[in-house]
Amino acid sequence: MKKSVVELLANVWNAEGMKTDQELMEKVVLYEKDPSISAAFITFNAPELLNAVPIAALERVGDLVREADYDDEVKTIVIRGNGKAFGTGADASELGHYIGYKKQAPGERKRAPSQRQRILPDKQLLSGAFAEAISNSMKATICAVQGYCYGGHVKIALNADMVIATPDAQFTHPAFRYLGAAPQDMYVWIENLGIKKMKEIMLTMRPLGAEEAEQAGLVNKIVPHDELDSWVRDYCQAISYMPMDGLMIGKSMMRMVQEARGKGVGEMTAWVGHGWASNLRLEEGEFNFVKERRDKGLSQALRDRDAAVAPFFRLGGRLGEDDA
């Protein structure tokens, strides 16, 4: 059986804490089709975790998008989440492990992962495995977003053709909090938001609300919670009348224009920048996410970081409860 990128990385670098069980991946990322509207639905299914999923589950999303690209019954690929959030990215407990960080044996000298250990996972997994699959899909892609759209999930939304959102949708990447502005997909942030709004979100590290996101151009339409599914189905039904050849020719032409606007170089900045940023030197007094997570636990570390800034800039607590 073909090994996933996550499994290959875990085998090469003995990465600890990585979940690779295929049965688990199929539970947290569901797939179904509705031929009546020529649509495939990819659904994040970890609502108790606000759809924070193992990194391997994001790879599964990319595999399913590629599968749908070859399926003549599918003209639109919908990506959505069960529960009150579209998704909060990759499971933060896995961060660092996929590039080779591991516990030191007694007496073992601590060594940072090599640059090759940073380059391959960022290029093949965090960018190539799912974000680029969505960006380069020959089918129409729609994100149905409610609540948080953070981390790997915002990468999905940024690369999709359309985003339909509820009024409580929030968009950002928590990595701005612990890696700075450099690493996360500058090209697609600029293309979706424009340079000024992109700089504000990255440099203040705050989330972007649904109304702002619609004004900036990231969100196509804001709809009530109880109408999200029906609006998405209506979009799929409208797209289903497009001839398949016309759809795929059109997506190919769009790709050509994007390449002329710098898409290829822009995609490289995502994984090259992430390699740099994951090698930060943190000065005395600067927030060290990995250390804080180790000493306080993930939830408390995130709560403390949020509490350090004014409410407008906080990432958690926006869905009516303590959900850091």
Buried (B, 14 or more C-beta within 10 A) or exposed (E): EEEBBBBBBBEEBEBEBBBBEEEBBEEBBBBEBBEEBBBBBBBBBBEEBBBBBBBBBBBBBBBBBBBBBEBEEBBBBBBBBBBBBBBBBBBBBBBBBBBBBBEEEEEEEEEEBEEEBBBBBBBBBBBBBBBBBBBBBBBBBBBBBBBBBBBBBBBBBBBBBBBBBBEBBBBBBBBBBBBBBBBBBBBBBBBBBEEEBBBBBBEBBBBBBBEBBBEBEBBBEBBEEEEBBEBBBBBBBEBBEBEBEEBBEBBEEEBEEBEEEEBEEBBEBBBBBBBBBBEBEEEEEEEBBBEBBEEEEBBEBBBEBBEEBEEEBBBBBBBEEEBB
